[in-house]
Amino acid sequence: MTNLPPSRWHRFTHATNAWMVLLRGGIVALLCTILFGVFYWIDPSQTTLTPPCMFYTATGWYCPGCGGTRWLHALLTGHWYAALHLNAWALIMGPICVAFIWQQILWPFITARPARTYLWAGWFMLLCCVTLVIFGIVRNLPWFGMLRP
């Protein structure tokens, strides 16, 4: 039985998988286009569609994500200096985190294959969390007013 030629069903399943990869990739591309389109056309500082930061409202301190929606709008509209002022951590670490999310979450979702596990993946997540906490503390110190949105 092991010497039988591949059946037609094997080819059909492979073709179906290819179409599923295209469909899932299209879904991810569509969702990213909608998300970026919304943040490109709607200025969060001019509208009340985005909720205020609950951490800032409760404590009066800036969380590491404060200014994130305005940062994304400034980045998409080409205002790099404003984006740096609104959230410096996101401007520096954002592309690296997006690449990590693509590799570990989106690409396995699109291809329906498990993500490759790398030794550095855990260390990378730890580095991101530690630098995010440090950025959240430093931006609230009185000497680093330039890091506040």
N, C-alpha and C positions, 0 to 999 in steps of 0.2 A: 503494500500500500504506500510505502514511502516513495516509490519511484513513479508515482502518477504525475502526469503533467499538471501545471497549475490550471485550475478550473476557470471558467468565465467569471465566476463570482469573485474570485480574487482580483481580477482586473476591474470589475465593477466597484468593488470596495475601495480600491486604490483611487479610481476616478472620483468616487464620492468624497473621499478624504481630501482630494485636491480642491474640489468645489467648496468643501467646508472650510478649508484654509482660506480660500478667497472670500468666503462669506464672513468669517470671523475677522479677517483683516479689514474688510470693508466696514464692519460694525465699529471696530476700534478707530478707523480713520474718520468715519462719520461723527462719532462721539467727540473725538478730539477737535474736529472742524467746528462743530457746534459750540463746544466749550470755548475755544479760542475766538470764534466769531462773536459770541456774547461778550467776552471780556474786551474784545477790540472795539466794538461799537458802543458799549455802555460804560461810561466812566463811573466807577464806584464812589468817587468823591462828590459827584453831582447828583446821585440818586439814593433813594432809601431802599433799593431792592436787596442790597447786601446787609445782613444784620451786623450790628456793632460787636466788637470783641467782648465776650462775656467776662474774660479774665480781667481786661482793662476796666470794664464797668464795675466789677466787684472789688478790685484791689487798687486801681489807679496806676498799676504798673503795666508796662508793655510786655506782652508775651512774645516769644520768638516769631510768631506768625503775624503779629500786628503789622498792617500795611501790606499784607500778602496780595489781596485782591487789587489794591491800587498799584502794587509792584507789577503784577501781571499785565494790567492795562498799560502802564508806562512802558513796559518791555515790548509789548506787541505793537505799540504805536511809535516805537523808535526813540523814546526818551530814556536813554541809558543812564544819564546822570541822575534823573529823578528816580529811576528804578534802584540805583545804588543807594540813594538816600532813604528810600522807603523800606527796603529790606536788603541789607548788604549780604547777609548769610544766604538768602535765596538766590541772589545773583551769582554768587561764587559757587555754592554747592548745588544749586538747582540743576544745572546740566548734568552733573555727575549723578545725582539722584535719579533724574529722568532716565539716564542710560541704564542704571541699575534696575529700575522698575521695568523698563522695556525688556531687559534680559531675563529677569527673574519672574515677572508676572505676565506681561503682555505677549511676549513671543511664545511662551509655553501655552497660553490661552489660544493664540492664533493657530499654532501648529498642532495642538492637542497632544503635545509630548511633555513629559515631565521636565522641569527646569534642571539644568546641570547644577550640581552643587560644587561650589568652589571653596577652597579653604579660606580665602580672603573675604567671602561674603559676610560671614558673621562679624569679622573685624571691621568691615566697612560699615555695617549697620551700627555697631558700637561707636565708631568714630563719628558718624552722623549724629547720633543721639547725644554724645558728649559735647560736640561742638555746638549743637543746637541749645543745649542747656547753658553752656558758657556764654553763648551769644545772648540768650535771654537774660542772664544776670548782668553782663557787661553793659547792655544797652540801657539798663535802668540806673547805672551809676552816674553821679552828677558830672563826672569828667568826660563822659562819652555821649554828650547830647547830640552829636552828629549822627549817631546810630538810631535815633528815635525817628519814627515816621512823622 
